[in-house]
Amino acid sequence: MNKIFNFIFRVLKRITRFIDKKIILPITKFFVGISNRFKGNGRNFEKIITRKPGLIIVSLFVALGVFFLADTKSTSLIETSAEVLYDQPISATYNEEAYVVDGLPKTVDITLIGRKSDVYLAKQLPTNDITVDLTGLQPGVHKVNLKYKKPLSSVEYKLDPSVATIVIYEKISQEKEINYEVINKDKIDSKLMVEDVILNTEKVYVKGAESKLNEVASVKALIDLKNLVDPAVGDQELKDVKLVAYDSNGKKVNVEIVPQHINATIKITSPQKEVPIKVIPKNYDKIVFGKAISNITPDITKVTIYGDSAKLDKISYIPVYVDVADLKEDKKYSITITKPNGVRAISDTSINITVAIADEMTKEINDVYLEYENLGDGLIVQAVDADSTKVTVSVKGVQKVLQDLDPTTIKAYVDLKKLGVGEHEIPVKVSGSDPKVKYSSKTTKIKLRITQKN
């Protein structure tokens, strides 16, 4: 009732404003204007409008104006109009513990048809839910009418849809084990990671039609890290964790899960490891002729890396590559440090490296024994001749670097990957631990024989 009274009050207030703005104010301006035009004959004008014939004529014009305005307004209010109320919720009555209903729309659209004033009033009144009573219906296919309690009898209400074809199933339940999935990992500090999650229950019940339950392959607790208030190292409590059922393809299955939410304890750790920086020159063979690297000086020599402990254990250093192609003089480089796979965060993301050069010298290291790599299972490798067992390695660098070079750090080898039984001519490769040295073998290829192991 209060809404109706408020509506009537607003209508009357609008009519009053309309009369004041459209009738009283224009008429006042009209007579003031006439009075100003007859300033010198003010008394004559006053006599005209105070005499009976003049007053009748003025009243007639005013009455006609008010009539036409009121008639226009009243015609507008009684015209038929239609408006649509979209997405109005449906309320179904049935035994939710015993049955599952499929095919019932969640919302309908309601079209209001009637006089503009009535439609306007109907829109202001609270909308009653559209209801459907399924009490007493047995499992199977049914056509049901959607009902709506009309708040105003003067307005016609049309529902879309007004009829629904539904299927009623018996509800059954199954016990399911639950696991978890951690989502929104990027919402916490990259130095932190979830080591373990403990759920307060291991099993839940899924309820629904038998055909739907047969689709359920797993039930997961979605551990949403963005819901943690202040994530830090230690045990974090997370309440009302959402449970979701999935089929074998990872798609959600619409079934009832009891309970709908659970609680979880999240163990957050920050595994870390300090490792050295290893600067590796790229395109060293393209440095200006007659020059070699005399010194490589980074502004940091170690970094701390964060991530999964098992992955960190496999990392012994962080490689940083410096492209020294066409280097003619000492130069300073600023390089972004690339995180290795498995590293979530790194203490320093960039490094400054100064590369100094000097005159190049050459030195030979004799009798470096060859190593064989990637020999297939069940195979044996033999040198065809004595020259195929060791090589002479040529090393190039500045004098001080070559003087300090330890020959035992030089490795000459051949890669036997994908090679089978028979004789093969294979390129010789050389590597060493000092990145300031250029390594090469004077013997570029050797012959080896691969045989089957007895």
C-alpha positions as a Markdown table, in Angstrom:
| # | Residue | x | y | z |
|---|---|---|---|---|
| 1 | Met | 0.0 | 0.0 | 0.0 |
| 2 | Asn | 2.8 | 2.4 | 0.8 |
| 3 | Lys | 4.1 | 2.0 | -2.8 |
| 4 | Ile | 0.7 | 2.8 | -4.2 |
| 5 | Phe | 0.3 | 6.0 | -2.0 |
| 6 | Asn | 3.8 | 7.0 | -3.0 |
| 7 | Phe | 3.0 | 6.6 | -6.7 |
| 8 | Ile | -0.2 | 8.7 | -6.4 |
| 9 | Phe | 1.7 | 11.4 | -4.5 |
| 10 | Arg | 4.4 | 11.5 | -7.2 |
| 11 | Val | 1.7 | 11.7 | -10.0 |
| 12 | Leu | -0.1 | 14.6 | -8.2 |
| 13 | Lys | 3.2 | 16.4 | -7.6 |
| 14 | Arg | 4.1 | 16.1 | -11.3 |
| 15 | Ile | 0.6 | 17.5 | -12.3 |
| 16 | Thr | 1.1 | 20.4 | -10.0 |
| 17 | Arg | 4.5 | 21.2 | -11.4 |
| 18 | Phe | 3.1 | 20.8 | -14.9 |
| 19 | Ile | 0.3 | 23.3 | -14.3 |
| 20 | Asp | 2.7 | 25.8 | -12.6 |
| 21 | Lys | 5.2 | 25.5 | -15.5 |
| 22 | Lys | 3.0 | 25.2 | -18.5 |
| 23 | Ile | -0.1 | 27.4 | -17.5 |
| 24 | Ile | 0.4 | 29.8 | -14.6 |
| 25 | Leu | 3.9 | 31.0 | -15.5 |
| 26 | Pro | 3.2 | 31.6 | -19.3 |
| 27 | Ile | -0.1 | 33.4 | -18.5 |
| 28 | Thr | 1.7 | 35.6 | -16.0 |
| 29 | Lys | 4.5 | 36.4 | -18.5 |
| 30 | Phe | 1.8 | 37.1 | -21.1 |
| 31 | Phe | 0.0 | 39.7 | -19.1 |
| 32 | Val | 3.2 | 41.3 | -17.9 |
| 33 | Gly | 4.3 | 41.6 | -21.5 |
| 34 | Ile | 1.1 | 43.2 | -22.5 |
| 35 | Ser | 1.3 | 45.6 | -19.5 |
| 36 | Asn | 4.8 | 46.6 | -20.5 |
| 37 | Arg | 3.6 | 47.4 | -24.1 |
| 38 | Phe | 0.9 | 49.6 | -22.8 |
| 39 | Lys | 3.0 | 51.4 | -20.2 |
| 40 | Gly | 1.7 | 54.7 | -21.1 |
| 41 | Asn | -1.9 | 53.4 | -21.2 |
| 42 | Gly | -1.8 | 51.2 | -18.2 |
| 43 | Arg | -5.2 | 52.4 | -16.9 |
| 44 | Asn | -6.9 | 51.7 | -20.2 |
| 45 | Phe | -5.5 | 48.2 | -20.3 |
| 46 | Glu | -6.6 | 47.7 | -16.7 |
| 47 | Lys | -10.1 | 48.8 | -17.5 |
| 48 | Ile | -10.3 | 46.4 | -20.5 |
| 49 | Ile | -9.4 | 43.3 | -18.4 |
| 50 | Thr | -11.6 | 44.3 | -15.5 |
| 51 | Arg | -14.7 | 44.8 | -17.5 |
| 52 | Lys | -17.0 | 41.8 | -17.8 |
| 53 | Pro | -16.8 | 41.2 | -21.6 |
| 54 | Gly | -13.0 | 41.4 | -21.5 |
| 55 | Leu | -12.8 | 39.1 | -18.5 |
| 56 | Ile | -15.0 | 36.5 | -20.2 |
| 57 | Ile | -12.9 | 36.5 | -23.3 |
| 58 | Val | -9.7 | 36.1 | -21.3 |
| 59 | Ser | -11.2 | 33.3 | -19.2 |
| 60 | Leu | -12.4 | 31.5 | -22.4 |
| 61 | Phe | -8.9 | 31.5 | -23.9 |
| 62 | Val | -7.4 | 30.2 | -20.6 |
| 63 | Ala | -10.1 | 27.5 | -20.3 |
| 64 | Leu | -9.5 | 26.3 | -23.9 |
| 65 | Gly | -5.7 | 26.1 | -23.3 |
| 66 | Val | -6.2 | 24.1 | -20.1 |
| 67 | Phe | -8.7 | 21.8 | -21.8 |
| 68 | Phe | -6.4 | 20.9 | -24.7 |
| 69 | Leu | -3.4 | 20.4 | -22.4 |
| 70 | Ala | -5.4 | 18.2 | -20.0 |
| 71 | Asp | -6.9 | 16.2 | -22.8 |
| 72 | Thr | -3.5 | 15.5 | -24.3 |
| 73 | Lys | -2.2 | 14.4 | -21.0 |
| 74 | Ser | -5.2 | 12.2 | -20.2 |
| 75 | Thr | -5.1 | 10.6 | -23.7 |
| 76 | Ser | -1.4 | 9.7 | -23.1 |
| 77 | Leu | -2.2 | 8.1 | -19.8 |
| 78 | Ile | -5.0 | 5.8 | -21.1 |
| 79 | Glu | -3.2 | 4.7 | -24.3 |
| 80 | Thr | -2.4 | 0.9 | -24.3 |
| 81 | Ser | 1.3 | 0.1 | -24.0 |
| 82 | Ala | 3.5 | -3.0 | -23.4 |
| 83 | Glu | 6.7 | -3.5 | -21.6 |
| 84 | Val | 8.8 | -6.6 | -20.9 |
| 85 | Leu | 10.3 | -7.7 | -17.6 |
| 86 | Tyr | 13.3 | -9.9 | -18.5 |
| 87 | Asp | 14.8 | -12.9 | -16.6 |
| 88 | Gln | 12.2 | -13.3 | -13.9 |
| 89 | Pro | 13.2 | -16.3 | -11.6 |
| 90 | Ile | 11.1 | -19.5 | -11.5 |
| 91 | Ser | 10.4 | -21.2 | -8.2 |
| 92 | Ala | 9.6 | -24.9 | -8.3 |
| 93 | Thr | 8.0 | -26.9 | -5.6 |
| 94 | Tyr | 8.9 | -30.6 | -5.3 |
| 95 | Asn | 10.7 | -33.1 | -3.1 |
| 96 | Glu | 14.3 | -32.1 | -3.7 |
| 97 | Glu | 15.6 | -35.0 | -1.5 |
| 98 | Ala | 13.9 | -37.7 | -3.7 |
| 99 | Tyr | 13.8 | -36.3 | -7.2 |
| 100 | Val | 15.9 | -34.4 | -9.8 |
| 101 | Val | 14.1 | -32.1 | -12.3 |
| 102 | Asp | 15.6 | -31.6 | -15.8 |
| 103 | Gly | 14.4 | -29.2 | -18.5 |
| 104 | Leu | 12.8 | -26.5 | -16.2 |
| 105 | Pro | 14.0 | -23.0 | -17.3 |
| 106 | Lys | 15.6 | -20.9 | -14.6 |
| 107 | Thr | 13.9 | -17.7 | -15.7 |
| 108 | Val | 11.1 | -16.4 | -18.0 |
| 109 | Asp | 10.3 | -13.0 | -19.6 |
| 110 | Ile | 7.0 | -11.4 | -18.6 |
| 111 | Thr | 5.2 | -9.0 | -21.0 |
| 112 | Leu | 3.0 | -6.4 | -19.3 |
| 113 | Ile | 0.1 | -5.1 | -21.5 |
| 114 | Gly | -2.4 | -2.4 | -20.4 |
| 115 | Arg | -2.8 | 1.4 | -20.0 |
| 116 | Lys | 0.4 | 3.3 | -19.6 |
| 117 | Ser | -0.5 | 4.3 | -16.1 |
| 118 | Asp | -1.4 | 0.8 | -15.1 |
| 119 | Val | 1.8 | -0.7 | -16.7 |
| 120 | Tyr | 3.9 | 2.0 | -14.9 |
| 121 | Leu | 2.3 | 1.1 | -11.6 |
| 122 | Ala | 2.7 | -2.6 | -12.2 |
| 123 | Lys | 6.4 | -2.1 | -12.8 |
| 124 | Gln | 6.8 | -0.4 | -9.4 |
| 125 | Leu | 5.1 | -3.2 | -7.5 |
| 126 | Pro | 7.3 | -6.1 | -6.3 |
| 127 | Thr | 7.5 | -8.9 | -8.8 |
| 128 | Asn | 6.2 | -12.3 | -7.5 |
| 129 | Asp | 8.2 | -15.4 | -8.5 |
| 130 | Ile | 6.8 | -17.5 | -11.3 |
| 131 | Thr | 5.9 | -20.8 | -9.7 |
| 132 | Val | 5.4 | -24.3 | -10.8 |
| 133 | Asp | 4.0 | -27.0 | -8.5 |
| 134 | Leu | 5.5 | -30.4 | -9.2 |
| 135 | Thr | 4.2 | -32.1 | -6.1 |
| 136 | Gly | 2.7 | -35.5 | -6.8 |
| 137 | Leu | 4.4 | -35.9 | -10.2 |
| 138 | Gln | 6.1 | -39.3 | -10.7 |
| 139 | Pro | 9.4 | -39.9 | -12.5 |
| 140 | Gly | 9.0 | -39.4 | -16.3 |
| 141 | Val | 8.2 | -36.7 | -18.8 |
| 142 | His | 5.7 | -34.0 | -18.0 |
| 143 | Lys | 4.3 | -30.8 | -19.5 |
| 144 | Val | 3.7 | -28.2 | -16.8 |
| 145 | Asn | 2.2 | -24.7 | -16.8 |
| 146 | Leu | 4.1 | -21.8 | -15.3 |
| 147 | Lys | 1.9 | -19.7 | -13.1 |
| 148 | Tyr | 2.3 | -16.0 | -12.1 |
| 149 | Lys | 0.3 | -14.2 | -9.4 |
| 150 | Lys | -1.0 | -11.0 | -11.0 |
| 151 | Pro | -0.4 | -8.0 | -8.7 |
| 152 | Leu | -2.8 | -5.8 | -10.9 |
| 153 | Ser | -5.9 | -7.3 | -12.5 |
| 154 | Ser | -6.1 | -4.3 | -15.0 |
| 155 | Val | -2.8 | -5.4 | -16.6 |
| 156 | Glu | -2.5 | -8.5 | -18.8 |
| 157 | Tyr | 0.6 | -10.7 | -18.1 |
| 158 | Lys | 2.1 | -13.0 | -20.8 |
| 159 | Leu | 4.9 | -15.4 | -19.9 |
| 160 | Asp | 7.6 | -16.6 | -22.3 |
| 161 | Pro | 7.8 | -19.5 | -22.0 |
| 162 | Ser | 4.4 | -20.3 | -20.3 |
| 163 | Val | 4.8 | -24.1 | -20.6 |
| 164 | Ala | 7.8 | -26.3 | -19.9 |
| 165 | Thr | 8.5 | -29.9 | -20.8 |
| 166 | Ile | 10.4 | -31.4 | -17.9 |
| 167 | Val | 11.8 | -34.8 | -17.0 |
| 168 | Ile | 11.7 | -36.0 | -13.4 |
| 169 | Tyr | 14.3 | -38.6 | -12.3 |
| 170 | Glu | 14.7 | -40.4 | -9.0 |
| 171 | Lys | 17.7 | -38.9 | -7.1 |
| 172 | Ile | 20.4 | -41.4 | -6.0 |
| 173 | Ser | 23.7 | -40.8 | -4.2 |
| 174 | Gln | 27.2 | -42.2 | -4.5 |
| 175 | Glu | 30.3 | -41.8 | -2.2 |
| 176 | Lys | 33.3 | -40.2 | -4.0 |
| 177 | Glu | 36.9 | -39.6 | -2.9 |
| 178 | Ile | 38.0 | -36.0 | -3.4 |
| 179 | Asn | 41.4 | -34.6 | -4.4 |
| 180 | Tyr | 42.4 | -31.0 | -4.9 |
| 181 | Glu | 43.6 | -28.6 | -7.5 |
| 182 | Val | 45.5 | -25.4 | -6.7 |
| 183 | Ile | 44.4 | -22.5 | -8.8 |
| 184 | Asn | 45.5 | -18.8 | -9.1 |
| 185 | Lys | 49.1 | -19.6 | -8.1 |
| 186 | Asp | 50.2 | -16.3 | -9.6 |
| 187 | Lys | 48.1 | -14.5 | -6.9 |
| 188 | Ile | 50.7 | -15.1 | -4.2 |
| 189 | Asp | 54.4 | -14.1 | -4.1 |
| 190 | Ser | 56.4 | -16.0 | -6.7 |
| 191 | Lys | 58.9 | -16.9 | -3.9 |
| 192 | Leu | 56.2 | -18.9 | -2.2 |
| 193 | Met | 54.8 | -22.3 | -3.2 |
| 194 | Val | 52.2 | -24.8 | -2.0 |
| 195 | Glu | 54.0 | -27.8 | -0.7 |
| 196 | Asp | 50.9 | -29.7 | 0.6 |
| 197 | Val | 47.2 | -29.4 | 1.1 |
| 198 | Ile | 45.3 | -31.3 | 3.8 |
| 199 | Leu | 41.5 | -31.5 | 3.4 |
| 200 | Asn | 39.2 | -31.8 | 6.4 |
| 201 | Thr | 37.4 | -34.7 | 4.8 |
| 202 | Glu | 38.4 | -37.4 | 2.2 |
| 203 | Lys | 35.0 | -38.4 | 0.9 |
| 204 | Val | 31.8 | -36.6 | -0.1 |
| 205 | Tyr | 28.4 | -37.7 | -1.6 |
| 206 | Val | 27.3 | -36.8 | -5.1 |
| 207 | Lys | 23.5 | -36.8 | -5.7 |
| 208 | Gly | 21.5 | -36.7 | -8.9 |
| 209 | Ala | 20.1 | -38.7 | -11.7 |
| 210 | Glu | 21.8 | -42.0 | -12.3 |
| 211 | Ser | 22.9 | -41.0 | -15.8 |
| 212 | Lys | 24.6 | -37.9 | -14.4 |
| 213 | Leu | 26.4 | -39.7 | -11.6 |
| 214 | Asn | 27.8 | -42.2 | -14.2 |
| 215 | Glu | 29.5 | -39.2 | -15.9 |
| 216 | Val | 31.4 | -38.2 | -12.7 |
| 217 | Ala | 35.0 | -39.2 | -12.9 |
| 218 | Ser | 36.4 | -37.1 | -10.1 |
| 219 | Val | 35.5 | -34.5 | -7.4 |
| 220 | Lys | 38.0 | -31.8 | -6.8 |
| 221 | Ala | 38.4 | -29.2 | -4.1 |
| 222 | Leu | 39.5 | -26.0 | -5.8 |
| 223 | Ile | 42.2 | -24.4 | -3.7 |
| 224 | Asp | 41.9 | -20.8 | -4.8 |
| 225 | Leu | 45.1 | -19.0 | -3.6 |
| 226 | Lys | 43.6 | -15.6 | -4.2 |
| 227 | Asn | 41.2 | -16.2 | -1.2 |
| 228 | Leu | 44.2 | -16.3 | 1.2 |
| 229 | Val | 44.2 | -13.2 | 3.3 |
| 230 | Asp | 47.9 | -12.9 | 4.0 |
| 231 | Pro | 49.8 | -15.8 | 2.4 |
| 232 | Ala | 53.2 | -16.5 | 4.1 |
| 233 | Val | 55.4 | -19.4 | 5.0 |
| 234 | Gly | 53.6 | -21.8 | 7.3 |
| 235 | Asp | 50.1 | -23.4 | 7.6 |
| 236 | Gln | 47.3 | -21.4 | 6.2 |
| 237 | Glu | 43.6 | -22.1 | 6.9 |
| 238 | Leu | 41.2 | -21.8 | 4.0 |
| 239 | Lys | 37.4 | -22.2 | 4.7 |
| 240 | Asp | 34.5 | -22.8 | 2.4 |
| 241 | Val | 36.6 | -24.4 | -0.4 |
| 242 | Lys | 34.4 | -25.0 | -3.4 |
| 243 | Leu | 33.9 | -28.6 | -4.7 |
| 244 | Val | 33.4 | -29.4 | -8.3 |
| 245 | Ala | 32.5 | -32.6 | -10.1 |
| 246 | Tyr | 34.3 | -33.4 | -13.5 |
| 247 | Asp | 33.8 | -36.0 | -16.2 |
| 248 | Ser | 36.7 | -37.9 | -17.8 |
| 249 | Asn | 37.3 | -35.1 | -20.3 |
| 250 | Gly | 37.6 | -32.5 | -17.5 |
| 251 | Lys | 34.2 | -30.9 | -18.1 |
| 252 | Lys | 32.0 | -29.9 | -15.1 |
| 253 | Val | 29.1 | -32.2 | -14.3 |
| 254 | Asn | 26.0 | -30.6 | -12.8 |
| 255 | Val | 25.3 | -32.8 | -9.7 |
| 256 | Glu | 24.6 | -32.0 | -6.1 |
| 257 | Ile | 27.6 | -32.4 | -3.8 |
| 258 | Val | 27.2 | -33.0 | -0.1 |
| 259 | Pro | 28.7 | -31.1 | 1.6 |
| 260 | Gln | 29.0 | -28.3 | -1.0 |
| 261 | His | 32.1 | -26.8 | 0.7 |
| 262 | Ile | 34.9 | -28.1 | 2.9 |
| 263 | Asn | 37.9 | -26.6 | 4.8 |
| 264 | Ala | 41.6 | -27.0 | 3.9 |
| 265 | Thr | 44.9 | -26.5 | 5.5 |
| 266 | Ile | 47.5 | -25.2 | 3.0 |
| 267 | Lys | 51.2 | -25.7 | 3.8 |
| 268 | Ile | 53.2 | -22.9 | 2.2 |
| 269 | Thr | 57.0 | -23.1 | 1.9 |
| 270 | Ser | 59.7 | -21.1 | 0.2 |
| 271 | Pro | 62.4 | -23.5 | -1.1 |
| 272 | Gln | 65.5 | -21.6 | -2.2 |
| 273 | Lys | 69.1 | -22.2 | -3.3 |
| 274 | Glu | 72.1 | -20.0 | -3.9 |
| 275 | Val | 73.9 | -20.8 | -7.2 |
| 276 | Pro | 76.8 | -19.2 | -9.1 |
| 277 | Ile | 76.4 | -17.2 | -12.3 |
| 278 | Lys | 78.3 | -18.7 | -15.3 |
| 279 | Val | 78.9 | -16.2 | -18.0 |
| 280 | Ile | 79.2 | -17.9 | -21.5 |
| 281 | Pro | 80.4 | -15.9 | -24.5 |
| 282 | Lys | 78.3 | -16.4 | -27.7 |
| 283 | Asn | 79.9 | -16.1 | -31.2 |
| 284 | Tyr | 83.4 | -16.1 | -29.7 |
| 285 | Asp | 84.8 | -17.2 | -33.1 |
| 286 | Lys | 83.4 | -13.9 | -34.6 |
| 287 | Ile | 85.4 | -11.6 | -32.3 |
| 288 | Val | 87.7 | -9.2 | -34.2 |
| 289 | Phe | 90.7 | -11.1 | -35.7 |
| 290 | Gly | 93.8 | -11.3 | -33.5 |
| 291 | Lys | 91.9 | -10.6 | -30.3 |
| 292 | Ala | 90.7 | -12.7 | -27.4 |
| 293 | Ile | 88.9 | -12.2 | -24.1 |
| 294 | Ser | 91.2 | -11.4 | -21.3 |
| 295 | Asn | 88.7 | -11.0 | -18.6 |
| 296 | Ile | 84.9 | -11.3 | -17.9 |
| 297 | Thr | 83.7 | -9.3 | -14.9 |
| 298 | Pro | 80.0 | -9.6 | -13.8 |
| 299 | Asp | 78.7 | -7.2 | -11.1 |
| 300 | Ile | 77.1 | -10.2 | -9.3 |
| 301 | Thr | 78.5 | -13.7 | -9.1 |
| 302 | Lys | 75.7 | -15.5 | -7.3 |
| 303 | Val | 71.9 | -15.5 | -7.2 |
| 304 | Thr | 69.2 | -17.1 | -5.0 |
| 305 | Ile | 66.6 | -19.1 | -6.9 |
| 306 | Tyr | 63.1 | -20.2 | -5.7 |
| 307 | Gly | 61.0 | -23.1 | -6.8 |
| 308 | Asp | 60.2 | -26.7 | -6.3 |
| 309 | Ser | 62.9 | -28.4 | -4.2 |
| 310 | Ala | 63.4 | -31.4 | -6.6 |
| 311 | Lys | 63.9 | -29.0 | -9.6 |
| 312 | Leu | 66.3 | -26.8 | -7.7 |
| 313 | Asp | 68.5 | -29.7 | -6.8 |
| 314 | Lys | 69.2 | -30.3 | -10.5 |
| 315 | Ile | 70.4 | -26.7 | -11.0 |
| 316 | Ser | 74.1 | -26.1 | -10.3 |
| 317 | Tyr | 74.5 | -22.7 | -11.9 |
| 318 | Ile | 72.7 | -20.0 | -13.9 |
| 319 | Pro | 74.0 | -19.5 | -17.4 |
| 320 | Val | 74.2 | -16.0 | -18.8 |
| 321 | Tyr | 75.0 | -15.6 | -22.5 |
| 322 | Val | 76.9 | -12.6 | -23.8 |
| 323 | Asp | 77.1 | -12.1 | -27.6 |
| 324 | Val | 80.6 | -10.9 | -28.4 |
| 325 | Ala | 80.4 | -11.0 | -32.2 |
| 326 | Asp | 82.5 | -8.2 | -33.8 |
| 327 | Leu | 83.8 | -7.1 | -30.4 |
| 328 | Lys | 86.7 | -4.7 | -31.0 |
| 329 | Glu | 87.3 | -3.1 | -27.6 |
| 330 | Asp | 86.3 | -3.5 | -23.9 |
| 331 | Lys | 82.6 | -3.3 | -23.5 |
| 332 | Lys | 79.9 | -3.3 | -20.8 |
| 333 | Tyr | 76.8 | -5.4 | -21.3 |
| 334 | Ser | 73.4 | -5.2 | -19.4 |
| 335 | Ile | 71.6 | -8.5 | -19.7 |
| 336 | Thr | 68.3 | -9.9 | -18.4 |
| 337 | Ile | 68.8 | -13.2 | -16.5 |
| 338 | Thr | 66.6 | -15.9 | -17.8 |
| 339 | Lys | 65.0 | -18.2 | -15.2 |
| 340 | Pro | 65.6 | -21.9 | -15.8 |
| 341 | Asn | 62.7 | -24.2 | -16.1 |
| 342 | Gly | 61.3 | -25.0 | -12.6 |
| 343 | Val | 62.5 | -21.7 | -11.1 |
| 344 | Arg | 59.5 | -19.5 | -9.9 |
| 345 | Ala | 61.6 | -16.5 | -8.8 |
| 346 | Ile | 65.2 | -15.3 | -8.8 |
| 347 | Ser | 66.8 | -12.7 | -6.5 |
| 348 | Asp | 68.3 | -10.7 | -9.4 |
| 349 | Thr | 66.7 | -10.3 | -12.7 |
| 350 | Ser | 69.5 | -8.5 | -14.5 |
| 351 | Ile | 73.3 | -8.4 | -14.5 |
| 352 | Asn | 76.0 | -6.0 | -15.8 |
| 353 | Ile | 79.0 | -7.7 | -17.4 |
| 354 | Thr | 82.3 | -6.1 | -18.5 |
| 355 | Val | 84.2 | -7.9 | -21.2 |
| 356 | Ala | 87.9 | -6.9 | -21.7 |
| 357 | Ile | 90.0 | -8.0 | -24.7 |
| 358 | Ala | 93.7 | -8.2 | -25.5 |
| 359 | Asp | 96.0 | -9.8 | -28.2 |
| 360 | Glu | 95.4 | -13.4 | -28.9 |
| 361 | Met | 98.0 | -16.2 | -28.7 |
| 362 | Thr | 97.8 | -19.9 | -29.6 |
| 363 | Lys | 99.0 | -22.9 | -27.7 |
| 364 | Glu | 98.8 | -26.7 | -28.4 |
| 365 | Ile | 97.9 | -29.4 | -25.8 |
| 366 | Asn | 99.1 | -32.8 | -27.0 |
| 367 | Asp | 97.8 | -36.3 | -26.2 |
| 368 | Val | 94.2 | -35.4 | -25.1 |
| 369 | Tyr | 92.4 | -38.7 | -25.0 |
| 370 | Leu | 89.1 | -39.0 | -26.8 |
| 371 | Glu | 85.9 | -39.8 | -24.9 |
| 372 | Tyr | 82.9 | -41.5 | -26.5 |
| 373 | Glu | 79.4 | -40.2 | -25.7 |
| 374 | Asn | 75.9 | -41.6 | -26.3 |
| 375 | Leu | 76.9 | -45.1 | -27.3 |
| 376 | Gly | 73.9 | -47.3 | -27.8 |
| 377 | Asp | 73.0 | -50.1 | -25.4 |
| 378 | Gly | 74.7 | -53.5 | -26.3 |
| 379 | Leu | 77.3 | -51.9 | -28.5 |
| 380 | Ile | 81.1 | -51.6 | -28.3 |
| 381 | Val | 83.3 | -48.9 | -29.9 |
| 382 | Gln | 86.9 | -49.4 | -31.1 |
| 383 | Ala | 89.4 | -47.2 | -32.8 |
| 384 | Val | 90.3 | -48.2 | -36.3 |
| 385 | Asp | 93.9 | -47.0 | -35.8 |
| 386 | Ala | 96.1 | -45.6 | -33.0 |
| 387 | Asp | 95.5 | -42.0 | -34.2 |
| 388 | Ser | 91.9 | -42.4 | -33.3 |
| 389 | Thr | 92.4 | -42.6 | -29.6 |
| 390 | Lys | 93.9 | -39.2 | -28.8 |
| 391 | Val | 94.2 | -35.8 | -30.4 |
| 392 | Thr | 96.1 | -32.5 | -30.2 |
| 393 | Val | 94.0 | -29.6 | -29.0 |
| 394 | Ser | 94.7 | -26.0 | -30.1 |
| 395 | Val | 93.7 | -23.4 | -27.6 |
| 396 | Lys | 93.6 | -19.7 | -28.3 |
| 397 | Gly | 93.4 | -16.8 | -25.8 |
| 398 | Val | 95.4 | -14.1 | -24.1 |
| 399 | Gln | 98.8 | -15.0 | -22.7 |
| 400 | Lys | 97.8 | -14.8 | -19.0 |
| 401 | Val | 94.8 | -17.0 | -19.6 |
| 402 | Leu | 96.7 | -19.7 | -21.5 |
| 403 | Gln | 99.5 | -19.7 | -18.8 |
| 404 | Asp | 96.9 | -20.5 | -16.1 |
| 405 | Leu | 95.0 | -23.0 | -18.2 |
| 406 | Asp | 94.7 | -26.5 | -16.6 |
| 407 | Pro | 95.0 | -29.2 | -19.4 |
| 408 | Thr | 92.9 | -31.6 | -17.3 |
| 409 | Thr | 89.8 | -29.3 | -17.8 |
| 410 | Ile | 90.0 | -29.9 | -21.6 |
| 411 | Lys | 87.6 | -32.5 | -23.0 |
| 412 | Ala | 87.9 | -34.0 | -26.5 |
| 413 | Tyr | 85.0 | -36.3 | -27.5 |
| 414 | Val | 82.9 | -37.8 | -30.3 |
| 415 | Asp | 79.1 | -38.1 | -30.2 |
| 416 | Leu | 77.9 | -41.6 | -31.1 |
| 417 | Lys | 74.2 | -40.9 | -30.8 |
| 418 | Lys | 72.1 | -42.9 | -33.3 |
| 419 | Leu | 75.1 | -44.7 | -34.7 |
| 420 | Gly | 74.8 | -48.4 | -35.2 |
| 421 | Val | 77.1 | -51.3 | -36.1 |
| 422 | Gly | 79.8 | -50.5 | -38.7 |
| 423 | Glu | 82.7 | -48.1 | -39.4 |
| 424 | His | 82.0 | -44.4 | -39.0 |
| 425 | Glu | 83.9 | -41.2 | -39.7 |
| 426 | Ile | 82.9 | -38.9 | -36.9 |
| 427 | Pro | 83.7 | -35.2 | -36.2 |
| 428 | Val | 85.8 | -34.4 | -33.1 |
| 429 | Lys | 84.5 | -31.9 | -30.6 |
| 430 | Val | 86.4 | -30.1 | -27.9 |
| 431 | Ser | 85.1 | -28.2 | -24.8 |
| 432 | Gly | 86.7 | -26.7 | -21.7 |
| 433 | Ser | 85.8 | -25.0 | -18.4 |
| 434 | Asp | 87.3 | -21.6 | -19.2 |
| 435 | Pro | 84.9 | -19.5 | -21.4 |
| 436 | Lys | 87.8 | -17.1 | -22.3 |
| 437 | Val | 89.5 | -19.8 | -24.3 |
| 438 | Lys | 88.8 | -21.0 | -27.9 |
| 439 | Tyr | 89.1 | -24.8 | -28.2 |
| 440 | Ser | 89.6 | -26.8 | -31.4 |
| 441 | Ser | 91.0 | -30.2 | -32.4 |
| 442 | Lys | 93.8 | -30.3 | -35.0 |
| 443 | Thr | 92.3 | -33.7 | -36.0 |
| 444 | Thr | 88.8 | -32.8 | -37.2 |
| 445 | Lys | 87.5 | -36.3 | -37.9 |
| 446 | Ile | 88.4 | -39.9 | -36.7 |
| 447 | Lys | 87.3 | -43.4 | -37.8 |
| 448 | Leu | 85.7 | -45.7 | -35.3 |
| 449 | Arg | 84.2 | -49.2 | -35.5 |
| 450 | Ile | 81.0 | -50.1 | -33.6 |
| 451 | Thr | 80.3 | -53.8 | -33.0 |
| 452 | Gln | 77.7 | -55.7 | -31.2 |
| 453 | Lys | 78.5 | -56.8 | -27.7 |
| 454 | Asn | 78.7 | -60.6 | -27.3 |
